[in-house]
Amino acid sequence: MPHSVETATAYVIAALEDKGTATRDDFDVSGIVSATHRLAETWDFRSVDRGRFWSIVATFLKS
């Protein structure tokens, strides 16, 4: 399947909810997707360094 904004969004949601400690509602998912895509220049977020990915995620935590 080709990578797209939809597959990237699904990846982010799965990563956020994987451990059961957070949900997509705790974060600005579209912001995470946009920022990650801008930095990685790909929709295949599996290629993004995990540390970098989680640093991006942390900046989009809703208060």
C-alpha positions in Angstrom: 0.0 0.0 0.0 1.4 3.4 -0.9 2.1 5.8 2.0 -0.2 8.8 2.4 -1.5 11.2 4.9 -4.1 8.6 5.9 -1.5 5.9 6.5 0.7 8.4 8.4 -2.3 9.4 10.6 -3.1 5.7 11.3 0.6 5.1 12.3 0.5 8.1 14.7 -2.7 7.0 16.3 -1.4 3.4 16.7 1.8 4.6 18.2 0.0 6.9 20.7 -2.5 4.2 21.8 -0.1 1.2 21.7 0.7 1.1 25.4 -2.8 2.1 26.6 -1.5 5.1 28.6 -2.7 7.8 26.1 -5.3 8.2 23.4 -5.5 10.2 20.2 -7.7 12.7 22.1 -4.7 13.6 24.3 -2.7 15.0 21.3 -3.1 17.1 18.2 -2.8 14.2 15.8 -3.0 16.4 12.6 -0.2 18.6 14.1 2.0 15.6 14.7 1.4 14.3 11.2 2.1 17.6 9.6 5.3 18.3 11.6 6.7 14.8 11.1 6.0 14.9 7.4 7.6 18.3 7.1 10.8 17.1 8.8 11.0 13.6 7.3 9.8 14.5 3.8 7.9 11.2 3.6 4.6 9.8 4.7 6.3 6.5 5.7 6.8 7.4 9.3 8.4 4.0 10.1 11.6 5.5 8.6 11.6 8.3 11.2 14.0 8.0 14.1 12.0 6.9 17.1 13.5 9.5 19.4 12.8 12.3 17.0 9.2 11.0 16.5 8.5 11.1 20.2 10.1 14.5 20.6 7.6 15.8 17.9 4.7 14.0 19.7 5.6 15.6 23.0 5.2 19.1 21.5 1.6 18.3 20.5 0.3 17.2 23.9 -3.0 19.0 24.6 -3.2 20.8 27.9 
